[in-house]
Amino acid sequence: MKVAVSGAMGRLGSVIALGISNTQGMQLSGAYAPGHSGKTVAGVGVEDAIKNIDAQIMVECTHPGVVMENLKKWHAKGMRVVVGTSGFTKDRITELKSFWGKDDPGCLIVPNFSIGAVLMMRFAEIASPYFDSAEIIERHEDTKPDAPSGTALATAMRMEKYRGSAENEDSTEVVKGARGGFVSGIRVHSLRMKGILSDQEVAFSNKGELFSIHHSSTSYESFANGALLAIRYVSTIKGVHIGLDAALDFEAKKF
């Protein structure tokens, strides 16, 4: 299975590239990172020309500002794609589906490659109909280029169908934004702090009880196994899909 990584010189891309190169049945066949030509990652030379990339599957890990243009290029080359870039709102997903058809090779959007984070989102969705109040607090490193995180966006979208809209609630904010922003009717609080990699809490409450689901990634290595699952799964699907849940279920059926 020939797999390439776009954004291969980044912290996430380089970890995934190394994971691919160490996995039986996969070949790291390309590394794309404009401006870094001549360097190497996981023993593979980095390219800044798309025409030089030879792969069946592309793992896209670039900046949110360029990801959509890259996806159009991979689509034109007939590749299957795993998208690890953050910031896929409903509007961005709609834009992607405008050129990526239902019968095209698979495109899997993965808000978070950490298996623990995927289970956190699933558990939050399960818990959502049973609690009157729910808010999301996500913490990431201060250099993260987007807020809220892709994980928070995906979590809120999954919880939305079980909750009424909260956007019309009376606000007592003395400072605008103090109570967080709204995503799919759910308040999301984004913290950007030095020394933190990826951390999210989904806080629930009813009268008389509190319930919290919390996940932290402390190293980029936590994303490697989920990325490998996504690579194996994307070869079995067509069109645009979101999240690692189906990939986890697909893998579990092997046991």
N, C-alpha and C positions, 0 to 999 in steps of 0.2 A: 504494500500500500504506500504509494508515494505521497508524502505530506510536506507542505511548505508552511512557513510562518511569516506573516506580514507584521512588521513591527518587531522583528526578531532581535533587535538590539535593546529593547526595553526590558524592564525587570520581569514583567509577566511573560513576554514573548521569549526571552532567553531561557527561562525555566521550562516552558513548554517545549521549546526546541530540544533541550537536553533530554527531557522525558521521552520525546518521540525517538531520538537517536538511540536510547537505551531500551526500547521496547521491541520485542520480537514481533515480526510481522509488519512492522512499519519502517519506512525509510525516510529520513529527513532529506528531501530532495531539493530544497531551496530555502533561502532566507532573504526576505525582501525588506529593505530599510533604506530609503533614499537618503543620500548624503553619507552613507557608511560603506560604500563600495570599497572592496579590498580588505575589509576586516573579516573575521570569522566568528561563528557561533556554533558551538557543539561540533566543531570540526568541519563545518560547511562554510564556503565563501559567501559573503553577503552581496546581494545584487541590488542595484538601484534602477534596473530596467526590467519592466514587466515581461517583455518578450523572452527574457532569459530564464523565466521561472517555469519549470516543468513539474507539474504535480496534478494528482487527481483531487486532492483535498487541500484547501487553504484554511489555516487558522488565522483569523484577522484580529490583531491586537493593537491597532493604531489609535491615534487621537480621535475623539469624537468629531472634530472639525473636518477630517478627511475620510472618515470611514465609508460614507455613502458613495463617494466617487470611486473608492477602491472596490467596493462591492459591485458596482456596475462593470468594472474591468474584469473581475473574476467571473461574473455572470457571463460576460461576452466570451470568455475563454472556455465556458462550459464546465467550470469547476464546481465541486461541492464545497460549501463553506461553513465553518464554525466561527461564529462572531463572539469574541470575548470583549470587544470594546463596549464601554459603559454608555449610559445615556439614551437608551432606546425607549422613548415615550410612545404613547399610542400613535401620535402623528408620525413619528419616525418609522414605526412598523408599517403604517399605512403607505408611506412613501416607498419603503422597500418592496412591499407587495405590488406596487404599481408597475414595477418592471421585472419582478421575480415571480413567474407564474406558478400555478398549482402543480403543473406537471414537469416543471424544471427540476434539475438535480437539487438535492436537499440543501437547505440553508437553515442552520440551527443557531438561534440567538441565545446566548448563555449569559444571563446577568451576573452569575457568580460561579466559578468553576469549583469552588469548595463544596465537597459533598455534604459537610455539616451545614453550610449555608443553605443548600438546596432543601435539606430536611427541615431546617428552621422555617423556610418559606412555606413548605407543605404543612407543617404543624400549625403555623399561624392561620393558614386558610381553614384548616379543620376547626380551630378554636373560635374563629371569628363570629359565627352565628350565635354563640353562647354567652357573649359578653356585651354589656351596654356601651362601654367605652373602650376605645382602642387607639393607640398612637404609636408611631414608629420613631425611634431615636437611632440615628446611624452616625458612626464616628469613623473618620478616615484621616489619612495623613494630610498635612496642610498643603501639599502640592497637587492633590487630586484636582483634575481640570473641570469637573462637573459636580453639580449639587442640585437635587438629591442624587445619591448613587443609583446605579442601575439596579442594584439589589433592592433598594427601598422602593423604587418605581415599580418593579415587578411584584414585590410583596403587596403593595397597596392595590395594584390591579387585580391580584388574585383574591384579596379580601373584599373588594368592592361589591361583588354580587350578593354578599351576605349582609350588607350594611346600608342603612339609609344615608342620604347625603347630609353632611355636617356643614356644608359651606354657607348655609344661611343662618347658622347659629349667631346669637348676639356676641359681640367681641368686647372684652374689657381691656384690650391692649392699650397701654399707655405709650408704648413704643411699637410702631408697626412691625410685624414679623416676630414679635416676642413669643407668640404661641405657635410658631412654625408655619410652614406652607402647606397647602392642600394638594394632595395627589389622590385622584379618584375618590374624593370626599373624605380622605383620612389625613389627619395632621402628621406631617413629617418634619422632624428636627434634624438638621444636618450640622454636625460638629466637624471642624477641620483643625487637627491638632498634631503637633510634632510628636514623634515616637509611637504613633498608632498606625497600624496597617489597615485592618478592616474589621469593623465591629458593628453589630446591629442588635438592638433589642426591640421586640414588639411587646408593648405593655398593654395588658387588658385589665378591666375591673368591672365588677358588679357591686352593688351595695353589700358591704361586709366581706369582700374578698378581692385580692389582687392576684394576678397571674402574669408571669413574664416568660418570654422565650428569648434566649440570648445566645448569640454565637460570635466567636472571635477567631480570626486568622492571625497568627503571630509570625508567619513566614510565607513567602511566595511559593514555597514547596507545597503548601496546602492546596494549591490550585492544579498541580500536575495531574493527579489521578483523575479528577473530574474532566480535565481536558482530553485525556486519553479515552475516557468513556464517550465523550461527545464525538470524537473523531471516528470511533468505531460505529456509533449510532447513526451519524449523518449519512453514511454510505447506504443505509437501509430505507431512507425516506425521500419524498419528493416535496417540493414547495417549501414555504417558510414555516418553521416551527419555533416555539419559544420554551426555554427551560430544559433542565437536565432530568426532570422527573421521569419522562418516558424512557430516557437512556438508562436510568437506574433500574426501572422495572424490566427493561429489555435485558440488562445484564443479569438481574436476579433470576430470570427464567432459565439461565444456563446451569443453575445449581439445583 
